Amino acid sequence: MRLDVLFPKISWLRPFIHDVSQLSQASIRTNDALYLLDKDDATWGLLLFTDSDGAKIVIERIKLKLQELNDTEFVKKYKVSLGLKIGAVEYQASTIENPLDFIVQAKKQLEYDV
């Protein structure tokens, strides 16, 4: 996948986007999936085949790995500390009408990640 095609306006973000994508992909199992939801706002979605407790474990794994990278190789590479806002929603057929509603509910959870 060519990032210059996906992100022509924000080409300076390419290394960051690549590193976060790699970090996220390495933090999930092979049956889980990583999606780029918004190329302009660098928003990813992870489809995890687990319950909410399992999602919390993945979230903590990603945050811990990002902190480790911020303390080591990212400190020289980016000159800033990278951060992510992460939210999780467990699929419930009674409260999620369609895939877009699922994404909206997940994005709403980002408001609670401080």
DALINJO-V748732 format. One record per pair of residues at least 4 apart in sequence whose ideal C-beta (glycine too) atoms are under 8 Angstrom apart, sorted by the first residue. I is the first residue (numbers start at 1). J is the second residue. D is the distance in Angstrom with one decimal. If there is no record, write none. Layout:
{{I J D} {I J D}}
This chain:
{{1 6 6.9} {2 6 7.0} {3 7 5.4} {3 11 7.9} {3 14 4.5} {3 17 6.1} {3 18 6.4} {4 8 6.4} {4 11 6.0} {4 14 6.9} {6 36 7.2} {6 39 5.0} {7 11 6.2} {7 13 6.2} {7 14 6.2} {7 17 6.5} {7 39 5.8} {9 40 7.2} {10 14 8.0} {10 40 7.4} {10 42 7.7} {13 17 5.4} {13 42 6.4} {14 18 6.2} {15 19 6.2} {15 77 7.1} {15 78 7.9} {16 20 6.2} {16 42 7.7} {16 78 6.8} {16 82 6.6} {17 21 6.1} {17 42 5.8} {18 22 6.3} {19 23 6.2} {19 69 7.4} {19 74 7.5} {19 82 7.9} {20 24 6.2} {20 42 7.7} {20 44 7.3} {20 66 7.8} {20 82 7.3} {20 84 7.0} {21 25 6.1} {21 34 6.8} {21 36 7.7} {21 44 7.1} {22 26 6.2} {23 27 6.4} {23 62 6.6} {23 65 5.5} {23 66 6.3} {23 69 6.9} {24 28 6.9} {24 34 5.4} {24 44 6.1} {24 46 6.5} {24 62 6.2} {25 34 5.3} {26 65 7.5} {27 58 6.0} {27 61 4.8} {27 62 4.8} {27 65 6.2} {28 32 3.9} {28 33 7.8} {28 34 6.6} {28 46 6.1} {28 48 6.6} {28 58 6.3} {29 49 7.7} {31 49 5.6} {32 46 6.4} {32 47 6.2} {32 48 4.9} {32 49 6.0} {32 50 7.9} {32 58 8.0} {33 46 7.1} {33 47 4.4} {34 44 6.2} {34 45 7.6} {34 46 5.7} {35 44 6.6} {35 45 4.4} {35 46 7.6} {35 47 6.9} {36 43 7.5} {36 44 5.9} {36 45 7.9} {37 43 4.6} {37 44 6.4} {37 45 4.7} {37 103 6.6} {38 42 7.2} {38 43 3.8} {43 107 7.8} {45 103 6.7} {45 106 6.9} {46 58 7.1} {48 54 6.6} {48 55 5.5} {48 58 5.9} {48 88 7.9} {50 54 2.9} {50 55 5.9} {50 58 7.4} {51 55 7.2} {51 90 6.4} {52 56 6.5} {52 88 6.6} {52 90 4.7} {53 57 6.9} {54 58 6.7} {55 59 6.3} {55 88 4.1} {55 90 7.1} {56 60 6.4} {56 88 7.1} {57 61 6.3} {58 62 6.4} {59 63 6.3} {59 86 5.0} {59 88 6.3} {60 64 6.0} {61 65 6.3} {62 66 6.2} {62 84 7.0} {62 86 6.7} {63 67 6.4} {63 84 7.2} {63 86 7.0} {64 68 6.4} {65 69 6.4} {66 70 6.2} {66 82 6.3} {66 83 7.5} {66 84 6.2} {67 71 6.4} {68 72 6.3} {69 73 5.8} {69 74 4.7} {69 82 7.6} {70 74 4.9} {70 75 6.6} {70 81 4.8} {70 82 6.0} {71 75 6.6} {73 77 5.9} {74 78 5.1} {74 81 7.5} {74 82 5.9} {75 79 7.7} {75 81 7.8} {78 82 6.2} {85 110 4.6} {85 113 4.6} {86 110 7.3} {86 113 5.4} {87 106 5.5} {87 107 6.9} {87 108 7.2} {87 109 2.6} {87 110 4.4} {87 111 7.7} {87 112 6.7} {87 113 5.8} {88 106 7.0} {88 109 6.1} {89 96 7.7} {89 102 6.7} {89 105 4.6} {89 106 4.6} {89 109 5.9} {91 96 5.9} {91 102 6.7} {92 96 5.9} {95 105 7.7} {96 101 5.2} {96 102 5.0} {96 105 6.5} {97 101 4.7} {98 102 7.3} {99 103 6.7} {100 104 6.4} {101 105 6.3} {102 106 6.4} {103 107 6.3} {104 108 6.5} {105 109 7.0} {106 110 7.8} {109 113 7.2}}
